[in-house]
Amino acid sequence: MDDELRQRLTELGDIAAELDPESAEDQVAQDRLEAYREGIRFAVAFIEDRGEVVEEATPPMIPVPRNE
């Protein structure tokens, strides 16, 4: 993972941390940001592994945003 991508993931984490967990709207936004970050991490891991699939590997637990 390159430094620019790491920086962007950090920025997304900072934005998510600033959201108010008591606000339902902010909680949805925070969940979406975290799902986006996990998706990026999964994609990077997949690309870095050159798409090699290990049959016994468990899929990543990517959080899904709640629709409330």
N, C-alpha and C positions, 0 to 999 in steps of 0.2 A: 504494500500500500504506500503510495507516495505521500510526501509531506503536505501537498495541497489538499488532498482528500482527507487526510487526518485533521487538518486545520478546519475544513468545512464540517466534519463530524463533530469536532469540539464546539464550533460555533452553534450548531444545531442543539447540542446538549446544553449550552449556555442559555439559549433562547427558551428551551423547554423548562429549565430550572427557574427562570424568571416568571413563568406563568403561575397564576394563583390556583392551587389545587382545590380550593373551595368553590371556584366558579366552574359550573358544568361545561360551559363553552371552552374555558381554558384547559379543562381536563381532557376534553376531546382533542383539542389542538396538541396537547402534550402527548397523548397516546398516538396521534398520527405522526408526530415528529419522531417518536421512539420507533414506530414501525418502519418509517422511512430510513432511519439510521440502521436498524437491523437488516433491512433489505440491502442497503449499500454494503454492509459488512459481509453479508452472504454472497453478494455478487463478486466482491473483491476476492473472497476466499475461493469461490468457484473458478474465477479467472486465474488466480495465482496457482491453483492446483491443475490448471489446464483442462478443467472439466472432467478430470478423472473421477469416476464414481466408485466408491467402496461399497460393496453390497451390504455390509453389516453396519454401515454408518447410519446414524439416526438423523432425521431432518432437523434443521434448526427450528427453535421455538421463536417464531417471529410474531410479536404481539399484533393483534388486529384491533384497529380502533373500534370503540363502542359507538353504536348509533343510538343515541338516547333522545 
